């Protein structure tokens, strides 16, 4: 039951500008990683990267 309380705390977390910037940066970096993996996945060099 402890996990439910943790999720409630996270949902009520104070969205400070620094926290928002961290979330946005995480989403952008994850998106960039997906794009790079897609680009390299379509190239002939995919064997060396994977």
N, C-alpha and C positions, 0 to 999 in steps of 0.2 A: 504493500500500500504506500510505501515511501515514495515511489516514483511519481505517483499522481500529485503529491504535494510539491515535488520539485517542478513539475510542469506548470502548476498553478503559479509558483513563484516566478518562473521564467516569463509567463504570459503577463504578469503584473509588473515586470521589471521596468524601471524608469528609463525611457528611451532618450538618453542624453545624446547630444550631437556626436560625441566620440563613439558611442555605442552604435549609432546609426551609420557612421562612417565605416566602422569595422564590418558591419553586416553588408553594406554595399560593396566594400572592397572584397569581401569573401565571395559574394555572388559574381562580381566581375571577374575575379581570378579563376573561379570555377568555370565560368563561361569561356574564358580565354583558353583554359586547359582543354575543354571539349573541342574548341575550334582547332587548336593546334593538333590534337590527336586525330581529328578528322582529316586535316591537311596531310599530316605525315602518314596516316593510314592509307591514303589514296596514292601516295608516292611509291616509287620502287625501293625506297630506303626503309620501308616498314619492317623488314626482317631485322635490321640492326637495332631499331628502337624498341621493338617488342621483345 
